[in-house]
Amino acid sequence: MTDSATVDRLQQRAGFRAMTEGTAEDWAILGAHFAKLTQGLARRVTDHLRLLDGDSGGFAVDRLQHSLQTATRASRAGKDDEYVACALLHDIGDTLCSWNHPDAAVAILRPFVSAENLWMVEKHNLFQGYNYFHLIGMDRDMREQFRDHPCYERTVEFCQEFDQAAFDPDYASLTLADFEPLLDDLFKAPRQTLFSGAAGA
């Protein structure tokens, strides 16, 4: 339920032309707008996932189907919702961050997931290299530099059990709509953010 002060602020704009001129009321106005914006985050994320539809990059399935299949496989293996969300979003950066796609997923997920799941998403591209780097003249064992990391086995499992296996055009994946409640819950409130101590945060 939105109180009348918030409704009023949503009809206003801050009055300053430079941040040094801002008042507490200006920032209350901006805070109301920001709160409304964050409520739509899950839908914006799913909208961006839809941009992967139809772009196969030469694989047997398009990038959206790969994402759905990876998440479906993780879900059916009994992984928790946060892990499944990471599986769904792990390649969301493919189209905008073609050379560093995990970074986009990490940026989206960082406030909302555990350090272990974040590390898994961040490193999955390098760990995935075990399956093909040797075929393109690279070292397939690059992941070994992280052998002693606590998340090493977690990331190996993600890549081998869910990610690398998710290019099957005959696999019956869940739909994006099936995952929307999970994303709604994940993006409801951040675990950690710079603004955690701010009034109204």
C-alpha positions as CSV (number, residue, x, y, z in Angstrom):
1,M,0.0,0.0,0.0
2,T,1.4,3.4,-1.0
3,D,0.9,6.3,1.4
4,S,-0.3,9.7,0.2
5,A,3.1,11.4,0.7
6,T,4.7,8.8,-1.6
7,V,1.9,9.3,-4.2
8,D,2.5,13.0,-4.1
9,R,6.3,12.6,-4.5
10,L,5.8,10.3,-7.5
11,Q,4.1,13.3,-9.2
12,Q,7.1,15.5,-8.5
13,R,10.7,16.0,-9.6
14,A,13.7,17.1,-7.6
15,G,14.2,20.8,-7.9
16,F,18.0,20.9,-8.0
17,R,20.2,21.4,-11.1
18,A,23.3,20.2,-9.4
19,M,23.5,17.7,-6.6
20,T,25.2,20.2,-4.3
21,E,21.9,22.1,-4.3
22,G,19.8,19.1,-3.2
23,T,17.6,19.1,-0.2
24,A,16.2,16.2,2.0
25,E,12.8,16.7,0.3
26,D,14.5,16.4,-3.1
27,W,16.0,13.1,-2.1
28,A,12.7,11.9,-0.6
29,I,11.1,12.6,-4.1
30,L,14.0,10.7,-5.8
31,G,13.7,7.9,-3.2
32,A,10.0,7.4,-4.0
33,H,10.8,7.2,-7.7
34,F,13.7,4.8,-7.0
35,A,11.5,2.5,-4.9
36,K,8.9,2.4,-7.7
37,L,11.7,1.6,-10.2
38,T,13.1,-1.3,-8.1
39,Q,9.6,-2.9,-8.0
40,G,9.8,-3.5,-11.7
41,L,13.3,-5.0,-11.7
42,A,12.3,-8.6,-12.2
43,R,10.2,-7.7,-15.3
44,R,13.0,-5.7,-16.8
45,V,15.3,-8.7,-16.3
46,T,12.9,-11.0,-18.0
47,D,12.4,-8.5,-20.8
48,H,16.2,-8.5,-21.4
49,L,16.2,-12.3,-21.3
50,R,13.7,-12.2,-24.1
51,L,16.2,-10.4,-26.2
52,L,18.2,-13.7,-26.3
53,D,15.3,-15.3,-28.2
54,G,16.1,-16.3,-31.7
55,D,19.8,-15.6,-31.4
56,S,21.5,-19.0,-31.6
57,G,25.1,-17.9,-32.2
58,G,25.4,-21.1,-34.2
59,F,24.4,-23.4,-31.4
60,A,21.7,-26.0,-31.7
61,V,19.3,-23.9,-29.6
62,D,19.0,-20.1,-29.2
63,R,20.4,-18.3,-26.2
64,L,17.1,-18.0,-24.4
65,Q,16.4,-21.7,-24.8
66,H,19.9,-22.4,-23.5
67,S,19.2,-20.2,-20.4
68,L,15.9,-21.8,-19.8
69,Q,17.3,-25.3,-20.2
70,T,20.2,-24.6,-17.9
71,A,17.8,-23.3,-15.2
72,T,15.3,-26.1,-15.8
73,R,18.0,-28.8,-15.4
74,A,19.2,-27.1,-12.1
75,S,15.7,-26.9,-10.8
76,R,14.9,-30.6,-11.6
77,A,18.2,-31.5,-9.9
78,G,16.8,-30.0,-6.7
79,K,18.9,-26.8,-6.6
80,D,17.5,-24.0,-4.5
81,D,15.7,-21.0,-6.1
82,E,18.7,-18.7,-5.9
83,Y,20.9,-21.2,-7.7
84,V,18.3,-21.7,-10.3
85,A,18.0,-17.9,-10.8
86,C,21.7,-17.8,-11.3
87,A,21.5,-20.6,-13.9
88,L,18.7,-18.7,-15.7
89,L,20.7,-15.4,-15.8
90,H,24.2,-16.7,-16.3
91,D,24.4,-15.8,-20.0
92,I,22.1,-12.7,-19.9
93,G,25.1,-10.6,-21.0
94,D,25.8,-12.5,-24.2
95,T,24.4,-9.8,-26.5
96,L,25.7,-6.6,-24.7
97,C,28.9,-8.0,-23.2
98,S,30.1,-10.3,-26.0
99,W,33.7,-10.5,-24.7
100,N,32.9,-10.6,-21.0
101,H,29.3,-11.8,-20.7
102,P,29.5,-13.1,-17.1
103,D,30.2,-9.6,-15.9
104,A,26.7,-8.5,-16.9
105,A,25.0,-11.3,-14.9
106,V,27.3,-10.6,-11.9
107,A,26.3,-6.9,-11.9
108,I,22.6,-7.8,-11.9
109,L,22.9,-10.5,-9.3
110,R,25.5,-9.0,-6.9
111,P,23.0,-7.4,-4.4
112,F,20.7,-10.4,-4.3
113,V,22.7,-13.6,-4.1
114,S,25.3,-15.3,-2.0
115,A,29.0,-14.9,-2.5
116,E,29.2,-18.5,-3.5
117,N,26.6,-18.3,-6.3
118,L,28.1,-15.0,-7.5
119,W,31.6,-16.5,-7.8
120,M,30.1,-19.4,-9.7
121,V,28.4,-17.1,-12.2
122,E,31.5,-14.9,-12.5
123,K,33.9,-17.8,-13.3
124,H,31.5,-20.1,-15.3
125,N,32.9,-18.9,-18.7
126,L,36.5,-19.9,-17.7
127,F,35.4,-23.2,-16.2
128,Q,33.3,-23.9,-19.2
129,G,36.5,-23.7,-21.2
130,Y,37.4,-27.2,-19.9
131,N,34.9,-28.5,-22.5
132,Y,36.3,-26.7,-25.6
133,F,39.4,-24.5,-25.0
134,H,41.6,-27.3,-26.3
135,L,39.6,-27.3,-29.6
136,I,40.4,-23.6,-30.2
137,G,44.1,-23.7,-29.2
138,M,43.7,-22.7,-25.6
139,D,44.4,-24.4,-22.3
140,R,41.4,-26.4,-21.2
141,D,42.8,-26.6,-17.6
142,M,42.7,-22.8,-17.0
143,R,40.2,-23.5,-14.2
144,E,43.0,-25.3,-12.2
145,Q,44.3,-22.0,-11.0
146,F,41.3,-22.0,-8.8
147,R,41.6,-25.6,-7.6
148,D,41.9,-24.6,-3.9
149,H,39.0,-22.1,-4.0
150,P,36.0,-23.1,-1.9
151,C,33.7,-22.6,-4.8
152,Y,35.7,-24.7,-7.3
153,E,33.6,-27.8,-7.1
154,R,30.4,-25.8,-7.1
155,T,31.4,-24.2,-10.4
156,V,32.6,-27.4,-12.0
157,E,29.2,-28.9,-11.1
158,F,27.3,-26.0,-12.6
159,C,29.2,-26.1,-15.8
160,Q,29.3,-29.9,-16.3
161,E,25.9,-30.9,-15.0
162,F,23.8,-27.9,-16.1
163,D,25.4,-25.4,-18.5
164,Q,27.4,-27.5,-21.0
165,A,24.5,-30.0,-21.3
166,A,21.9,-27.4,-22.1
167,F,22.1,-27.3,-25.9
168,D,19.5,-30.0,-26.6
169,P,16.7,-29.0,-28.9
170,D,14.6,-31.9,-27.8
171,Y,14.8,-31.1,-24.1
172,A,11.5,-30.0,-22.6
173,S,12.4,-26.8,-20.6
174,L,10.2,-24.8,-18.4
175,T,9.1,-21.5,-19.8
176,L,10.2,-18.0,-18.9
177,A,6.8,-17.4,-17.3
178,D,7.4,-20.5,-15.1
179,F,10.5,-18.7,-13.6
180,E,8.8,-15.3,-13.1
181,P,7.7,-16.0,-9.5
182,L,11.2,-17.1,-8.6
183,L,12.7,-13.9,-10.1
184,D,10.0,-11.7,-8.4
185,D,11.0,-13.2,-5.0
186,L,14.8,-12.9,-5.7
187,F,14.6,-9.2,-6.8
188,K,12.2,-8.2,-4.0
189,A,14.9,-6.9,-1.8
190,P,18.7,-6.8,-1.9
191,R,20.9,-8.7,0.6
192,Q,23.6,-6.1,0.4
193,T,23.8,-2.6,-1.1
194,L,25.6,0.7,-0.6
195,F,22.3,2.2,0.5
196,S,21.3,-0.4,3.1
197,G,21.5,2.1,5.9
198,A,19.7,4.9,4.2
199,A,16.3,6.1,5.5
200,G,13.5,4.1,3.8
201,A,15.9,1.5,2.4
